[in-house]
Structure formats: structure tokens, C-alpha cells
Amino acid sequence: EFVRHKILDAIGDLYTSGYLVIGKYKGYKSGHGVTNNLLRKVFADPSCYEIVDFEQAVSFNEEREVANS
């Protein structure tokens, strides 16, 4: 139950960014404060993220699948 609660906390904290996250999150001894600091640091540097719309994300994944074939 503790692990499920921690995962749910992280998902909820990432949701507060206001964007759907397409990526990977791995936390070690994380909590609300750690996730909040992560989001602040990521959004402080525009080179750390890219905002895409759904069509761009689908197109990117299709191109990647073709390249890996």
C-alpha cells in the first residue's frame, strides 16, 4: 500500500504541471517536495522540455518506429 500511495502521489504531482507528461519518471525516496522541485527545475530551463500537440507526438512515434524497423 505504501508503494502504491507513493506512485499515486508522484502521478498527481506531475499532473499539477498542467501538461500531460510523455516521458519516464523514476523516483528514489521521493515525495511531494522532491517532485515539486523537479518540476520547477525542468520548467526553469526551456531546453529541458518540449510542448507538443497530440498530432506531433503520434507523428514522432511513427517515425521512430519506422527508423527502428
Phi, psi and omega in degrees: 000321180300315181295316178301319180296317180297318179296316179297320176300314182297316179299316179297319179295318178294326179297329181293350178294338181091001180231155170280132183264123173253100184177197182234136178235127177229120182243145176230118184054040183273166178198188182303317181295318180295315180294321178298316178296322177301309181299319179299316181291319179297311184284347177286337182238103182302341178283354181269352182210165176220132177262120181235157173267173186300318182297321178295319181295317179295316180299317180299314180295321178295317179296321180294319179296320179295318181294328181275355181283000000 
